């Protein structure tokens, strides 16, 4: 019983350590709007993506940047830019 409790504590501690080590990016919707207007708006309508969860949008954008998801043109965005665009789209109406 003690081994199971100890193992659970080790796993929980490791999970917390991973979460704390992950970079946290404070998303900026205004910056995301500028990027969206400059790069995305020519081909994508805002209404197609507005209001979707930021996490889902980030996942999709990261896949496009990594060329894991088909897209008309290659995107070159860093994690901060991706977070900003996702925040803009998630909060847009």
PDB file with one MODEL, atoms N, CA, C and O in Angstrom:
MODEL        1
ATOM      1  N   UNK A   1       0.818  -1.175   0.000  1.00  0.00           N
ATOM      2  CA  UNK A   1       0.000   0.000   0.000  1.00  0.00           C
ATOM      3  C   UNK A   1       0.876   1.260   0.000  1.00  0.00           C
ATOM      4  O   UNK A   1       0.600   2.215  -0.726  1.00  0.00           O
ATOM      5  N   UNK A   2       1.922   1.252   0.812  1.00  0.00           N
ATOM      6  CA  UNK A   2       2.803   2.420   0.866  1.00  0.00           C
ATOM      7  C   UNK A   2       3.504   2.630  -0.468  1.00  0.00           C
ATOM      8  O   UNK A   2       3.730   3.769  -0.878  1.00  0.00           O
ATOM      9  N   UNK A   3       3.853   1.530  -1.153  1.00  0.00           N
ATOM     10  CA  UNK A   3       4.530   1.653  -2.446  1.00  0.00           C
ATOM     11  C   UNK A   3       3.603   2.300  -3.478  1.00  0.00           C
ATOM     12  O   UNK A   3       4.035   3.131  -4.276  1.00  0.00           O
ATOM     13  N   UNK A   4       2.346   1.916  -3.453  1.00  0.00           N
ATOM     14  CA  UNK A   4       1.382   2.489  -4.389  1.00  0.00           C
ATOM     15  C   UNK A   4       1.210   3.983  -4.114  1.00  0.00           C
ATOM     16  O   UNK A   4       1.193   4.791  -5.042  1.00  0.00           O
ATOM     17  N   UNK A   5       1.085   4.339  -2.860  1.00  0.00           N
ATOM     18  CA  UNK A   5       0.931   5.754  -2.496  1.00  0.00           C
ATOM     19  C   UNK A   5       2.176   6.545  -2.878  1.00  0.00           C
ATOM     20  O   UNK A   5       2.075   7.665  -3.377  1.00  0.00           O
ATOM     21  N   UNK A   6       3.350   5.961  -2.642  1.00  0.00           N
ATOM     22  CA  UNK A   6       4.600   6.625  -2.996  1.00  0.00           C
ATOM     23  C   UNK A   6       4.696   6.799  -4.518  1.00  0.00           C
ATOM     24  O   UNK A   6       5.074   7.867  -4.998  1.00  0.00           O
ATOM     25  N   UNK A   7       4.359   5.766  -5.261  1.00  0.00           N
ATOM     26  CA  UNK A   7       4.415   5.837  -6.718  1.00  0.00           C
ATOM     27  C   UNK A   7       3.447   6.902  -7.235  1.00  0.00           C
ATOM     28  O   UNK A   7       3.787   7.655  -8.148  1.00  0.00           O
ATOM     29  N   UNK A   8       2.264   6.970  -6.668  1.00  0.00           N
ATOM     30  CA  UNK A   8       1.281   7.974  -7.078  1.00  0.00           C
ATOM     31  C   UNK A   8       1.802   9.379  -6.792  1.00  0.00           C
ATOM     32  O   UNK A   8       1.613  10.293  -7.594  1.00  0.00           O
ATOM     33  N   UNK A   9       2.455   9.547  -5.654  1.00  0.00           N
ATOM     34  CA  UNK A   9       3.010  10.852  -5.300  1.00  0.00           C
ATOM     35  C   UNK A   9       4.126  11.250  -6.259  1.00  0.00           C
ATOM     36  O   UNK A   9       4.226  12.418  -6.635  1.00  0.00           O
ATOM     37  N   UNK A  10       4.956  10.310  -6.657  1.00  0.00           N
ATOM     38  CA  UNK A  10       6.043  10.581  -7.599  1.00  0.00           C
ATOM     39  C   UNK A  10       5.478  10.985  -8.951  1.00  0.00           C
ATOM     40  O   UNK A  10       5.946  11.946  -9.562  1.00  0.00           O
ATOM     41  N   UNK A  11       4.475  10.255  -9.418  1.00  0.00           N
ATOM     42  CA  UNK A  11       3.860  10.565 -10.712  1.00  0.00           C
ATOM     43  C   UNK A  11       3.201  11.944 -10.658  1.00  0.00           C
ATOM     44  O   UNK A  11       3.363  12.741 -11.582  1.00  0.00           O
ATOM     45  N   UNK A  12       2.471  12.228  -9.600  1.00  0.00           N
ATOM     46  CA  UNK A  12       1.811  13.527  -9.448  1.00  0.00           C
ATOM     47  C   UNK A  12       2.844  14.651  -9.408  1.00  0.00           C
ATOM     48  O   UNK A  12       2.652  15.695 -10.031  1.00  0.00           O
ATOM     49  N   UNK A  13       3.919  14.442  -8.689  1.00  0.00           N
ATOM     50  CA  UNK A  13       4.974  15.445  -8.612  1.00  0.00           C
ATOM     51  C   UNK A  13       5.622  15.692  -9.965  1.00  0.00           C
ATOM     52  O   UNK A  13       5.918  16.834 -10.317  1.00  0.00           O
ATOM     53  N   UNK A  14       5.840  14.635 -10.714  1.00  0.00           N
ATOM     54  CA  UNK A  14       6.426  14.775 -12.049  1.00  0.00           C
ATOM     55  C   UNK A  14       5.484  15.538 -12.968  1.00  0.00           C
ATOM     56  O   UNK A  14       5.925  16.376 -13.755  1.00  0.00           O
ATOM     57  N   UNK A  15       4.196  15.255 -12.872  1.00  0.00           N
ATOM     58  CA  UNK A  15       3.215  15.957 -13.707  1.00  0.00           C
ATOM     59  C   UNK A  15       3.195  17.441 -13.392  1.00  0.00           C
ATOM     60  O   UNK A  15       3.133  18.264 -14.305  1.00  0.00           O
ATOM     61  N   UNK A  16       3.247  17.794 -12.126  1.00  0.00           N
ATOM     62  CA  UNK A  16       3.272  19.198 -11.735  1.00  0.00           C
ATOM     63  C   UNK A  16       4.542  19.858 -12.250  1.00  0.00           C
ATOM     64  O   UNK A  16       4.505  20.995 -12.722  1.00  0.00           O
ATOM     65  N   UNK A  17       5.640  19.171 -12.165  1.00  0.00           N
ATOM     66  CA  UNK A  17       6.903  19.705 -12.664  1.00  0.00           C
ATOM     67  C   UNK A  17       6.856  19.979 -14.149  1.00  0.00           C
ATOM     68  O   UNK A  17       7.380  20.996 -14.603  1.00  0.00           O
ATOM     69  N   UNK A  18       6.244  19.101 -14.914  1.00  0.00           N
ATOM     70  CA  UNK A  18       6.108  19.301 -16.354  1.00  0.00           C
ATOM     71  C   UNK A  18       5.233  20.511 -16.629  1.00  0.00           C
ATOM     72  O   UNK A  18       5.565  21.333 -17.483  1.00  0.00           O
ATOM     73  N   UNK A  19       4.132  20.630 -15.923  1.00  0.00           N
ATOM     74  CA  UNK A  19       3.233  21.766 -16.125  1.00  0.00           C
ATOM     75  C   UNK A  19       3.917  23.086 -15.782  1.00  0.00           C
ATOM     76  O   UNK A  19       3.737  24.083 -16.480  1.00  0.00           O
ATOM     77  N   UNK A  20       4.689  23.090 -14.722  1.00  0.00           N
ATOM     78  CA  UNK A  20       5.369  24.325 -14.332  1.00  0.00           C
ATOM     79  C   UNK A  20       6.499  24.678 -15.279  1.00  0.00           C
ATOM     80  O   UNK A  20       6.834  25.853 -15.424  1.00  0.00           O
ATOM     81  N   UNK A  21       7.092  23.687 -15.925  1.00  0.00           N
ATOM     82  CA  UNK A  21       8.206  23.917 -16.830  1.00  0.00           C
ATOM     83  C   UNK A  21       7.733  24.391 -18.206  1.00  0.00           C
ATOM     84  O   UNK A  21       8.506  24.993 -18.951  1.00  0.00           O
ATOM     85  N   UNK A  22       6.472  24.125 -18.547  1.00  0.00           N
ATOM     86  CA  UNK A  22       5.959  24.528 -19.850  1.00  0.00           C
ATOM     87  C   UNK A  22       5.870  26.046 -19.917  1.00  0.00           C
ATOM     88  O   UNK A  22       5.418  26.685 -18.967  1.00  0.00           O
ATOM     89  N   UNK A  23       6.302  26.630 -21.042  1.00  0.00           N
ATOM     90  CA  UNK A  23       6.240  28.075 -21.152  1.00  0.00           C
ATOM     91  C   UNK A  23       4.791  28.558 -21.190  1.00  0.00           C
ATOM     92  O   UNK A  23       3.943  27.960 -21.852  1.00  0.00           O
ATOM     93  N   UNK A  24       4.526  29.633 -20.483  1.00  0.00           N
ATOM     94  CA  UNK A  24       3.198  30.221 -20.476  1.00  0.00           C
ATOM     95  C   UNK A  24       3.272  31.511 -21.275  1.00  0.00           C
ATOM     96  O   UNK A  24       4.065  32.404 -20.976  1.00  0.00           O
ATOM     97  N   UNK A  25       2.440  31.587 -22.284  1.00  0.00           N
ATOM     98  CA  UNK A  25       2.433  32.762 -23.143  1.00  0.00           C
ATOM     99  C   UNK A  25       1.126  33.505 -22.915  1.00  0.00           C
ATOM    100  O   UNK A  25       0.043  32.955 -23.119  1.00  0.00           O
ATOM    101  N   UNK A  26       1.235  34.743 -22.496  1.00  0.00           N
ATOM    102  CA  UNK A  26       0.040  35.563 -22.335  1.00  0.00           C
ATOM    103  C   UNK A  26      -0.366  36.054 -23.719  1.00  0.00           C
ATOM    104  O   UNK A  26       0.328  36.869 -24.327  1.00  0.00           O
ATOM    105  N   UNK A  27      -1.484  35.555 -24.205  1.00  0.00           N
ATOM    106  CA  UNK A  27      -1.916  35.872 -25.555  1.00  0.00           C
ATOM    107  C   UNK A  27      -2.427  37.306 -25.643  1.00  0.00           C
ATOM    108  O   UNK A  27      -3.040  37.822 -24.709  1.00  0.00           O
ATOM    109  N   UNK A  28      -2.164  37.931 -26.773  1.00  0.00           N
ATOM    110  CA  UNK A  28      -2.531  39.316 -27.043  1.00  0.00           C
ATOM    111  C   UNK A  28      -3.427  39.344 -28.278  1.00  0.00           C
ATOM    112  O   UNK A  28      -2.945  39.230 -29.404  1.00  0.00           O
ATOM    113  N   UNK A  29      -4.732  39.496 -28.061  1.00  0.00           N
ATOM    114  CA  UNK A  29      -5.697  39.469 -29.160  1.00  0.00           C
ATOM    115  C   UNK A  29      -5.456  40.593 -30.170  1.00  0.00           C
ATOM    116  O   UNK A  29      -5.646  40.394 -31.370  1.00  0.00           O
ATOM    117  N   UNK A  30      -5.039  41.771 -29.696  1.00  0.00           N
ATOM    118  CA  UNK A  30      -4.787  42.892 -30.611  1.00  0.00           C
ATOM    119  C   UNK A  30      -3.627  42.573 -31.552  1.00  0.00           C
ATOM    120  O   UNK A  30      -3.686  42.875 -32.744  1.00  0.00           O
ATOM    121  N   UNK A  31      -2.580  41.965 -31.013  1.00  0.00           N
ATOM    122  CA  UNK A  31      -1.453  41.548 -31.857  1.00  0.00           C
ATOM    123  C   UNK A  31      -1.892  40.441 -32.808  1.00  0.00           C
ATOM    124  O   UNK A  31      -1.474  40.404 -33.966  1.00  0.00           O
ATOM    125  N   UNK A  32      -2.736  39.545 -32.314  1.00  0.00           N
ATOM    126  CA  UNK A  32      -3.252  38.471 -33.157  1.00  0.00           C
ATOM    127  C   UNK A  32      -4.088  38.990 -34.304  1.00  0.00           C
ATOM    128  O   UNK A  32      -4.039  38.433 -35.401  1.00  0.00           O
ATOM    129  N   UNK A  33      -4.858  40.045 -34.078  1.00  0.00           N
ATOM    130  CA  UNK A  33      -5.661  40.650 -35.139  1.00  0.00           C
ATOM    131  C   UNK A  33      -4.764  41.189 -36.247  1.00  0.00           C
ATOM    132  O   UNK A  33      -5.061  41.022 -37.430  1.00  0.00           O
ATOM    133  N   UNK A  34      -3.674  41.831 -35.863  1.00  0.00           N
ATOM    134  CA  UNK A  34      -2.737  42.372 -36.860  1.00  0.00           C
ATOM    135  C   UNK A  34      -2.165  41.251 -37.721  1.00  0.00           C
ATOM    136  O   UNK A  34      -2.062  41.390 -38.940  1.00  0.00           O
ATOM    137  N   UNK A  35      -1.797  40.148 -37.090  1.00  0.00           N
ATOM    138  CA  UNK A  35      -1.246  39.010 -37.833  1.00  0.00           C
ATOM    139  C   UNK A  35      -2.320  38.404 -38.726  1.00  0.00           C
ATOM    140  O   UNK A  35      -2.069  38.116 -39.897  1.00  0.00           O
ATOM    141  N   UNK A  36      -3.516  38.211 -38.177  1.00  0.00           N
ATOM    142  CA  UNK A  36      -4.616  37.642 -38.955  1.00  0.00           C
ATOM    143  C   UNK A  36      -4.911  38.511 -40.175  1.00  0.00           C
ATOM    144  O   UNK A  36      -5.041  37.998 -41.286  1.00  0.00           O
ATOM    145  N   UNK A  37      -5.018  39.828 -39.971  1.00  0.00           N
ATOM    146  CA  UNK A  37      -5.315  40.734 -41.075  1.00  0.00           C
ATOM    147  C   UNK A  37      -4.228  40.701 -42.144  1.00  0.00           C
ATOM    148  O   UNK A  37      -4.527  40.786 -43.335  1.00  0.00           O
ATOM    149  N   UNK A  38      -2.969  40.578 -41.726  1.00  0.00           N
ATOM    150  CA  UNK A  38      -1.852  40.602 -42.668  1.00  0.00           C
ATOM    151  C   UNK A  38      -1.642  39.274 -43.400  1.00  0.00           C
ATOM    152  O   UNK A  38      -1.220  39.265 -44.557  1.00  0.00           O
ATOM    153  N   UNK A  39      -1.933  38.163 -42.737  1.00  0.00           N
ATOM    154  CA  UNK A  39      -1.583  36.855 -43.299  1.00  0.00           C
ATOM    155  C   UNK A  39      -2.795  36.007 -43.665  1.00  0.00           C
ATOM    156  O   UNK A  39      -2.784  35.315 -44.684  1.00  0.00           O
ATOM    157  N   UNK A  40      -3.829  36.054 -42.852  1.00  0.00           N
ATOM    158  CA  UNK A  40      -4.925  35.081 -42.973  1.00  0.00           C
ATOM    159  C   UNK A  40      -6.167  35.601 -43.689  1.00  0.00           C
ATOM    160  O   UNK A  40      -6.852  34.850 -44.383  1.00  0.00           O
ATOM    161  N   UNK A  41      -6.450  36.880 -43.517  1.00  0.00           N
ATOM    162  CA  UNK A  41      -7.736  37.436 -43.947  1.00  0.00           C
ATOM    163  C   UNK A  41      -7.972  37.380 -45.455  1.00  0.00           C
ATOM    164  O   UNK A  41      -9.122  37.372 -45.892  1.00  0.00           O
ATOM    165  N   UNK A  42      -6.915  37.342 -46.251  1.00  0.00           N
ATOM    166  CA  UNK A  42      -7.106  37.273 -47.703  1.00  0.00           C
ATOM    167  C   UNK A  42      -7.825  35.990 -48.127  1.00  0.00           C
ATOM    168  O   UNK A  42      -8.558  35.988 -49.116  1.00  0.00           O
ATOM    169  N   UNK A  43      -7.620  34.913 -47.391  1.00  0.00           N
ATOM    170  CA  UNK A  43      -8.202  33.617 -47.764  1.00  0.00           C
ATOM    171  C   UNK A  43      -9.276  33.121 -46.798  1.00  0.00           C
ATOM    172  O   UNK A  43     -10.133  32.326 -47.184  1.00  0.00           O
ATOM    173  N   UNK A  44      -9.238  33.577 -45.559  1.00  0.00           N
ATOM    174  CA  UNK A  44     -10.144  33.053 -44.535  1.00  0.00           C
ATOM    175  C   UNK A  44     -11.090  34.134 -44.035  1.00  0.00           C
ATOM    176  O   UNK A  44     -10.677  35.262 -43.765  1.00  0.00           O
ATOM    177  N   UNK A  45     -12.364  33.777 -43.916  1.00  0.00           N
ATOM    178  CA  UNK A  45     -13.336  34.696 -43.328  1.00  0.00           C
ATOM    179  C   UNK A  45     -13.328  34.524 -41.819  1.00  0.00           C
ATOM    180  O   UNK A  45     -13.271  33.406 -41.307  1.00  0.00           O
ATOM    181  N   UNK A  46     -13.385  35.624 -41.131  1.00  0.00           N
ATOM    182  CA  UNK A  46     -13.352  35.607 -39.669  1.00  0.00           C
ATOM    183  C   UNK A  46     -14.449  34.720 -39.107  1.00  0.00           C
ATOM    184  O   UNK A  46     -14.217  33.986 -38.147  1.00  0.00           O
ATOM    185  N   UNK A  47     -15.629  34.775 -39.684  1.00  0.00           N
ATOM    186  CA  UNK A  47     -16.777  34.021 -39.162  1.00  0.00           C
ATOM    187  C   UNK A  47     -16.535  32.512 -39.167  1.00  0.00           C
ATOM    188  O   UNK A  47     -17.175  31.782 -38.410  1.00  0.00           O
ATOM    189  N   UNK A  48     -15.627  32.041 -40.004  1.00  0.00           N
ATOM    190  CA  UNK A  48     -15.344  30.603 -40.071  1.00  0.00           C
ATOM    191  C   UNK A  48     -14.598  30.093 -38.846  1.00  0.00           C
ATOM    192  O   UNK A  48     -14.640  28.899 -38.548  1.00  0.00           O
ATOM    193  N   UNK A  49     -13.918  30.982 -38.135  1.00  0.00           N
ATOM    194  CA  UNK A  49     -13.089  30.563 -37.007  1.00  0.00           C
ATOM    195  C   UNK A  49     -13.415  31.274 -35.700  1.00  0.00           C
ATOM    196  O   UNK A  49     -12.998  30.832 -34.629  1.00  0.00           O
ATOM    197  N   UNK A  50     -14.153  32.365 -35.782  1.00  0.00           N
ATOM    198  CA  UNK A  50     -14.457  33.174 -34.599  1.00  0.00           C
ATOM    199  C   UNK A  50     -15.218  32.372 -33.554  1.00  0.00           C
ATOM    200  O   UNK A  50     -16.150  31.631 -33.867  1.00  0.00           O
ATOM    201  N   UNK A  51     -14.798  32.538 -32.311  1.00  0.00           N
ATOM    202  CA  UNK A  51     -15.481  31.913 -31.193  1.00  0.00           C
ATOM    203  C   UNK A  51     -15.089  30.483 -30.888  1.00  0.00           C
ATOM    204  O   UNK A  51     -15.580  29.902 -29.921  1.00  0.00           O
ATOM    205  N   UNK A  52     -14.220  29.909 -31.690  1.00  0.00           N
ATOM    206  CA  UNK A  52     -13.757  28.544 -31.401  1.00  0.00           C
ATOM    207  C   UNK A  52     -12.772  28.596 -30.234  1.00  0.00           C
ATOM    208  O   UNK A  52     -12.149  29.631 -29.998  1.00  0.00           O
ATOM    209  N   UNK A  53     -12.629  27.499 -29.510  1.00  0.00           N
ATOM    210  CA  UNK A  53     -11.698  27.490 -28.371  1.00  0.00           C
ATOM    211  C   UNK A  53     -10.254  27.788 -28.803  1.00  0.00           C
ATOM    212  O   UNK A  53      -9.764  27.238 -29.790  1.00  0.00           O
ATOM    213  N   UNK A  54      -9.595  28.652 -28.058  1.00  0.00           N
ATOM    214  CA  UNK A  54      -8.215  29.038 -28.382  1.00  0.00           C
ATOM    215  C   UNK A  54      -7.297  27.830 -28.456  1.00  0.00           C
ATOM    216  O   UNK A  54      -6.417  27.778 -29.314  1.00  0.00           O
ATOM    217  N   UNK A  55      -7.487  26.859 -27.572  1.00  0.00           N
ATOM    218  CA  UNK A  55      -6.619  25.670 -27.572  1.00  0.00           C
ATOM    219  C   UNK A  55      -6.760  24.893 -28.880  1.00  0.00           C
ATOM    220  O   UNK A  55      -5.766  24.408 -29.421  1.00  0.00           O
ATOM    221  N   UNK A  56      -7.975  24.774 -29.385  1.00  0.00           N
ATOM    222  CA  UNK A  56      -8.190  24.074 -30.654  1.00  0.00           C
ATOM    223  C   UNK A  56      -7.565  24.837 -31.810  1.00  0.00           C
ATOM    224  O   UNK A  56      -6.957  24.243 -32.700  1.00  0.00           O
ATOM    225  N   UNK A  57      -7.715  26.144 -31.792  1.00  0.00           N
ATOM    226  CA  UNK A  57      -7.131  26.975 -32.844  1.00  0.00           C
ATOM    227  C   UNK A  57      -5.605  26.904 -32.815  1.00  0.00           C
ATOM    228  O   UNK A  57      -4.967  26.820 -33.864  1.00  0.00           O
ATOM    229  N   UNK A  58      -5.021  26.937 -31.622  1.00  0.00           N
ATOM    230  CA  UNK A  58      -3.558  26.821 -31.507  1.00  0.00           C
ATOM    231  C   UNK A  58      -3.077  25.482 -32.054  1.00  0.00           C
ATOM    232  O   UNK A  58      -2.080  25.417 -32.773  1.00  0.00           O
ATOM    233  N   UNK A  59      -3.785  24.426 -31.710  1.00  0.00           N
ATOM    234  CA  UNK A  59      -3.401  23.094 -32.184  1.00  0.00           C
ATOM    235  C   UNK A  59      -3.413  23.049 -33.712  1.00  0.00           C
ATOM    236  O   UNK A  59      -2.490  22.521 -34.332  1.00  0.00           O
ATOM    237  N   UNK A  60      -4.445  23.597 -34.300  1.00  0.00           N
ATOM    238  CA  UNK A  60      -4.561  23.613 -35.755  1.00  0.00           C
ATOM    239  C   UNK A  60      -3.465  24.464 -36.391  1.00  0.00           C
ATOM    240  O   UNK A  60      -2.845  24.049 -37.370  1.00  0.00           O
ATOM    241  N   UNK A  61      -3.229  25.645 -35.840  1.00  0.00           N
ATOM    242  CA  UNK A  61      -2.183  26.516 -36.380  1.00  0.00           C
ATOM    243  C   UNK A  61      -0.800  25.887 -36.255  1.00  0.00           C
ATOM    244  O   UNK A  61       0.015  25.981 -37.173  1.00  0.00           O
ATOM    245  N   UNK A  62      -0.538  25.249 -35.124  1.00  0.00           N
ATOM    246  CA  UNK A  62       0.763  24.587 -34.943  1.00  0.00           C
ATOM    247  C   UNK A  62       0.949  23.467 -35.961  1.00  0.00           C
ATOM    248  O   UNK A  62       2.051  23.271 -36.472  1.00  0.00           O
ATOM    249  N   UNK A  63      -0.107  22.740 -36.254  1.00  0.00           N
ATOM    250  CA  UNK A  63      -0.028  21.660 -37.246  1.00  0.00           C
ATOM    251  C   UNK A  63       0.246  22.228 -38.637  1.00  0.00           C
ATOM    252  O   UNK A  63       0.991  21.632 -39.415  1.00  0.00           O
ATOM    253  N   UNK A  64      -0.348  23.367 -38.949  1.00  0.00           N
ATOM    254  CA  UNK A  64      -0.100  24.006 -40.245  1.00  0.00           C
ATOM    255  C   UNK A  64       1.345  24.472 -40.334  1.00  0.00           C
ATOM    256  O   UNK A  64       2.012  24.234 -41.341  1.00  0.00           O
ATOM    257  N   UNK A  65       1.833  25.129 -39.294  1.00  0.00           N
ATOM    258  CA  UNK A  65       3.216  25.615 -39.277  1.00  0.00           C
ATOM    259  C   UNK A  65       4.201  24.452 -39.412  1.00  0.00           C
ATOM    260  O   UNK A  65       5.221  24.576 -40.090  1.00  0.00           O
ATOM    261  N   UNK A  66       3.896  23.326 -38.770  1.00  0.00           N
ATOM    262  CA  UNK A  66       4.775  22.147 -38.813  1.00  0.00           C
ATOM    263  C   UNK A  66       4.585  21.323 -40.086  1.00  0.00           C
ATOM    264  O   UNK A  66       5.220  20.283 -40.258  1.00  0.00           O
ATOM    265  N   UNK A  67       3.716  21.789 -40.967  1.00  0.00           N
ATOM    266  CA  UNK A  67       3.397  21.086 -42.224  1.00  0.00           C
ATOM    267  C   UNK A  67       2.798  19.711 -41.988  1.00  0.00           C
ATOM    268  O   UNK A  67       2.976  18.798 -42.793  1.00  0.00           O
ATOM    269  N   UNK A  68       2.092  19.572 -40.886  1.00  0.00           N
ATOM    270  CA  UNK A  68       1.395  18.326 -40.577  1.00  0.00           C
ATOM    271  C   UNK A  68      -0.062  18.386 -41.017  1.00  0.00           C
ATOM    272  O   UNK A  68      -0.760  17.372 -41.046  1.00  0.00           O
ATOM    273  N   UNK A  69      -0.504  19.579 -41.356  1.00  0.00           N
ATOM    274  CA  UNK A  69      -1.869  19.805 -41.809  1.00  0.00           C
ATOM    275  C   UNK A  69      -1.794  20.596 -43.113  1.00  0.00           C
ATOM    276  O   UNK A  69      -1.081  21.594 -43.212  1.00  0.00           O
ATOM    277  N   UNK A  70      -2.540  20.132 -44.100  1.00  0.00           N
ATOM    278  CA  UNK A  70      -2.505  20.773 -45.411  1.00  0.00           C
ATOM    279  C   UNK A  70      -3.037  22.204 -45.320  1.00  0.00           C
ATOM    280  O   UNK A  70      -4.029  22.483 -44.647  1.00  0.00           O
ATOM    281  N   UNK A  71      -2.340  23.098 -46.023  1.00  0.00           N
ATOM    282  CA  UNK A  71      -2.711  24.512 -46.050  1.00  0.00           C
ATOM    283  C   UNK A  71      -2.226  25.096 -47.362  1.00  0.00           C
ATOM    284  O   UNK A  71      -1.193  24.682 -47.886  1.00  0.00           O
ATOM    285  N   UNK A  72      -2.963  26.049 -47.890  1.00  0.00           N
ATOM    286  CA  UNK A  72      -2.634  26.636 -49.191  1.00  0.00           C
ATOM    287  C   UNK A  72      -1.224  27.215 -49.240  1.00  0.00           C
ATOM    288  O   UNK A  72      -0.501  27.022 -50.217  1.00  0.00           O
ATOM    289  N   UNK A  73      -0.836  27.926 -48.180  1.00  0.00           N
ATOM    290  CA  UNK A  73       0.520  28.467 -48.147  1.00  0.00           C
ATOM    291  C   UNK A  73       1.175  28.160 -46.803  1.00  0.00           C
ATOM    292  O   UNK A  73       0.506  28.026 -45.779  1.00  0.00           O
ATOM    293  N   UNK A  74       2.471  28.056 -46.836  1.00  0.00           N
ATOM    294  CA  UNK A  74       3.234  27.748 -45.628  1.00  0.00           C
ATOM    295  C   UNK A  74       3.203  28.936 -44.679  1.00  0.00           C
ATOM    296  O   UNK A  74       3.464  30.073 -45.073  1.00  0.00           O
ATOM    297  N   UNK A  75       2.880  28.653 -43.424  1.00  0.00           N
ATOM    298  CA  UNK A  75       2.893  29.689 -42.403  1.00  0.00           C
ATOM    299  C   UNK A  75       4.188  29.615 -41.615  1.00  0.00           C
ATOM    300  O   UNK A  75       4.685  28.532 -41.305  1.00  0.00           O
ATOM    301  N   UNK A  76       4.717  30.769 -41.302  1.00  0.00           N
ATOM    302  CA  UNK A  76       5.907  30.855 -40.448  1.00  0.00           C
ATOM    303  C   UNK A  76       5.553  31.736 -39.260  1.00  0.00           C
ATOM    304  O   UNK A  76       5.736  32.953 -39.283  1.00  0.00           O
ATOM    305  N   UNK A  77       5.046  31.089 -38.230  1.00  0.00           N
ATOM    306  CA  UNK A  77       4.660  31.783 -37.011  1.00  0.00           C
ATOM    307  C   UNK A  77       5.332  31.117 -35.823  1.00  0.00           C
ATOM    308  O   UNK A  77       5.471  29.894 -35.792  1.00  0.00           O
ATOM    309  N   UNK A  78       5.746  31.905 -34.852  1.00  0.00           N
ATOM    310  CA  UNK A  78       6.300  31.316 -33.641  1.00  0.00           C
ATOM    311  C   UNK A  78       5.166  31.055 -32.651  1.00  0.00           C
ATOM    312  O   UNK A  78       4.014  31.401 -32.912  1.00  0.00           O
ATOM    313  N   UNK A  79       5.495  30.449 -31.528  1.00  0.00           N
ATOM    314  CA  UNK A  79       4.467  30.076 -30.547  1.00  0.00           C
ATOM    315  C   UNK A  79       3.691  31.291 -30.034  1.00  0.00           C
ATOM    316  O   UNK A  79       2.481  31.210 -29.822  1.00  0.00           O
ATOM    317  N   UNK A  80       4.369  32.391 -29.840  1.00  0.00           N
ATOM    318  CA  UNK A  80       3.691  33.592 -29.352  1.00  0.00           C
ATOM    319  C   UNK A  80       2.699  34.120 -30.388  1.00  0.00           C
ATOM    320  O   UNK A  80       1.579  34.497 -30.043  1.00  0.00           O
ATOM    321  N   UNK A  81       3.108  34.148 -31.643  1.00  0.00           N
ATOM    322  CA  UNK A  81       2.223  34.609 -32.708  1.00  0.00           C
ATOM    323  C   UNK A  81       1.006  33.689 -32.849  1.00  0.00           C
ATOM    324  O   UNK A  81      -0.117  34.155 -33.042  1.00  0.00           O
ATOM    325  N   UNK A  82       1.244  32.390 -32.750  1.00  0.00           N
ATOM    326  CA  UNK A  82       0.151  31.417 -32.819  1.00  0.00           C
ATOM    327  C   UNK A  82      -0.833  31.665 -31.678  1.00  0.00           C
ATOM    328  O   UNK A  82      -2.045  31.687 -31.895  1.00  0.00           O
ATOM    329  N   UNK A  83      -0.318  31.849 -30.473  1.00  0.00           N
ATOM    330  CA  UNK A  83      -1.177  32.111 -29.318  1.00  0.00           C
ATOM    331  C   UNK A  83      -1.974  33.401 -29.512  1.00  0.00           C
ATOM    332  O   UNK A  83      -3.147  33.469 -29.145  1.00  0.00           O
ATOM    333  N   UNK A  84      -1.345  34.411 -30.083  1.00  0.00           N
ATOM    334  CA  UNK A  84      -2.023  35.687 -30.307  1.00  0.00           C
ATOM    335  C   UNK A  84      -3.147  35.552 -31.330  1.00  0.00           C
ATOM    336  O   UNK A  84      -4.250  36.050 -31.105  1.00  0.00           O
ATOM    337  N   UNK A  85      -2.883  34.895 -32.434  1.00  0.00           N
ATOM    338  CA  UNK A  85      -3.915  34.699 -33.462  1.00  0.00           C
ATOM    339  C   UNK A  85      -5.065  33.866 -32.900  1.00  0.00           C
ATOM    340  O   UNK A  85      -6.234  34.178 -33.126  1.00  0.00           O
ATOM    341  N   UNK A  86      -4.730  32.819 -32.178  1.00  0.00           N
ATOM    342  CA  UNK A  86      -5.769  31.969 -31.582  1.00  0.00           C
ATOM    343  C   UNK A  86      -6.616  32.764 -30.598  1.00  0.00           C
ATOM    344  O   UNK A  86      -7.837  32.606 -30.564  1.00  0.00           O
ATOM    345  N   UNK A  87      -5.990  33.606 -29.809  1.00  0.00           N
ATOM    346  CA  UNK A  87      -6.731  34.433 -28.842  1.00  0.00           C
ATOM    347  C   UNK A  87      -7.648  35.408 -29.569  1.00  0.00           C
ATOM    348  O   UNK A  87      -8.796  35.599 -29.170  1.00  0.00           O
ATOM    349  N   UNK A  88      -7.146  36.022 -30.627  1.00  0.00           N
ATOM    350  CA  UNK A  88      -7.967  36.939 -31.407  1.00  0.00           C
ATOM    351  C   UNK A  88      -9.194  36.219 -31.969  1.00  0.00           C
ATOM    352  O   UNK A  88     -10.319  36.701 -31.834  1.00  0.00           O
ATOM    353  N   UNK A  89      -8.975  35.078 -32.590  1.00  0.00           N
ATOM    354  CA  UNK A  89     -10.078  34.343 -33.182  1.00  0.00           C
ATOM    355  C   UNK A  89     -11.057  33.846 -32.118  1.00  0.00           C
ATOM    356  O   UNK A  89     -12.270  33.900 -32.320  1.00  0.00           O
ATOM    357  N   UNK A  90     -10.546  33.373 -31.007  1.00  0.00           N
ATOM    358  CA  UNK A  90     -11.398  32.839 -29.950  1.00  0.00           C
ATOM    359  C   UNK A  90     -12.295  33.926 -29.349  1.00  0.00           C
ATOM    360  O   UNK A  90     -13.416  33.646 -28.922  1.00  0.00           O
ATOM    361  N   UNK A  91     -11.802  35.155 -29.318  1.00  0.00           N
ATOM    362  CA  UNK A  91     -12.577  36.234 -28.697  1.00  0.00           C
ATOM    363  C   UNK A  91     -13.326  37.084 -29.718  1.00  0.00           C
ATOM    364  O   UNK A  91     -14.092  37.970 -29.339  1.00  0.00           O
ATOM    365  N   UNK A  92     -13.115  36.825 -31.009  1.00  0.00           N
ATOM    366  CA  UNK A  92     -13.789  37.602 -32.053  1.00  0.00           C
ATOM    367  C   UNK A  92     -15.253  37.213 -32.156  1.00  0.00           C
ATOM    368  O   UNK A  92     -15.641  36.089 -31.837  1.00  0.00           O
ATOM    369  N   UNK A  93     -16.046  38.159 -32.604  1.00  0.00           N
ATOM    370  CA  UNK A  93     -17.484  37.908 -32.756  1.00  0.00           C
ATOM    371  C   UNK A  93     -17.913  38.115 -34.180  1.00  0.00           C
ATOM    372  O   UNK A  93     -19.090  37.949 -34.500  1.00  0.00           O
TER     373      UNK A  93
ENDMDL
END
